Amino acid sequence: MIRNYIDGAWVASLGSDAVEVVNPATEELLARCPLGTAADVDAAAAAAQRAFAGWRRTPAIDRVQYLFRLKELLERHFDELVQLCTREHGKTLVESRGDVRRGIQMVETACGMPALMMGQSFEDVAAGIDCQAVRQPMGVFAAITPFNFPAMVPCWFWPFAVAAGNTFVLKPSERVPLSQVRICELVAQTGLPPGVLNLVHGGREVGEALCQHPVIRGVSFVGSTPVARHVYALGARHGKRVQALGGAKNFLVVLPDAAHDFTVRTCLESILGCAGQRCLAGSVIVSVGDAWREVEEKAVRYAAEVAVGDGADPRTQMGPVISRQAAERIAGLIQSAVDEGARLLLDGRGAAGRGYFLKPTVLGGVTPGMRIADEEIFGPVVCLGRAPTLADAIAWINASPFGNTASLFTASGGAARHFSYEAAPGMLGLNIGVPAPMAFFSFGGAKDSFFGDVKAHGSGSVQFYTDAKVTVQRWNSKSNVW
């Protein structure tokens, strides 16, 4: 049974139930993760609250030294973390390298907090009056993170929060807790003061306790839209700052002037990478005009060539989905598309053997209103749709309740500008399949893909994890003696 990390010590959870952590490629039992309780959250929040007073008074340049040490440790243990990520999640080694590398980049960016957090000042805003604005840490923050990026997504949050002078309680997904356990072991080696970072394992009870706890000032969340909406409402009702990143339905628009071979391969990498289990994964390829014929032919051919298997095998190009339940849900969505009139061009269901495997599926004739066209799939399913014009494709995108990402493939600068101006999602790609912002840009979608006002990491993290304080001052120089 894995343990919580609270106040600088590894302690047993107070929960009596647990879930099995299973390698989704082999069904090997890796660990048992406790389903913690509100009492576990109480202990972690109390430790973080005690640590805050001293931590906020630690100069920022000293706070980030712990992150510099952590970056060096993460680099030293990079391959170990990659292997662990693949074992608990199932993604390929190449994908796990990207997962861990992006996590390290978050830590690296947070090391710049002394510059990121710098305030403003202006003298003589009125005669003899000066004004100064600073950003101050607020207290204890928390994050509830998903299974799909075990190493990276937690690092969207806690390194920025603690670098800004806050303390933190992290709840990783109970499906993939092992990467964060190992990272917390490395954090302990940096000498970070006890209570600054705390790790609590659990499910819904722990998540809801974090959203309601009186000392926690804000909550970050990544997951499905229904849960993101619930977290946002619950946290806001209890006076928290909340940034809740939800689900997605990401469209990839292909114009006739696009380089079709490059475009289709890029689109399939977007859709099938991590077995489709990422919030920036493409879902529907919308071919404009007569582009559809070549796109369809290439999509079926390239999808059939993808090598599916255990992510630990370097030859594997796509691993399993996270659980048997996920595989069954995705298979049900594929069948619903067939029932609603989509053409099954390549059927990835029915993979034999151990593990939670689906092969790539390609569906043609997908239209708005089909479940497969409207719902988030989170699996390796390529949906092919058509639109007469770029305006029609944009209308399809903008009609979706989601607004995470969308991409356009074209050689036309005019079309690209029109798409960037008119498409509603919060993150757009131009000839890019996965338009994921780097750590120094903020991350987040729109509409039902994001609930909150301030987005994740980058400059947004400073706004979310600090509060602005303005001082207006006037000194009577005649009273001073020099």
Secondary structure, 3 states (H helix, E strand, C coil): CCCEEECCEEECCCCCEEEEEECCCCCCEEEEEEECCHHHHHHHHHHHHHHHHHHHCCCHHHHHHHHHHHHHHHHHCHHHHHHHHHHHHCCCHHHHHHHHHHHHHHHHHHCCHHHHCCCEEEEEEECCEEEEEEEEECCEEEEECCCCCCCCHHHHCHHHHHHCCCEEEEECCCCCCHHHHHHHHHHHHCCCCCCCEEECCCCHHHHHHHHHCCCEEEEEEECCHHHHHHHHHHHHHCCCEEEEECCCCEEEEECCCCCHHHHHHHHHHHHHHHHHCCCCCEEEEEEEHHHHHHHHHHHHHHHHCCCECCCCCCCCCECCCCCHHHHHHHHHHHHHHHHCCCEEEECCCCCCCCCCCCCCEEEECCCCCCHHHHCCCCCCEEEEEEECCHHHHHHHHHHCCEECEEEEECCCHHHHHHHHHHCCCCEEEECCCCCCCCCCCCECCEECCEEECCCECHHHHHHHHEEEEEEEEECCHHHCCC
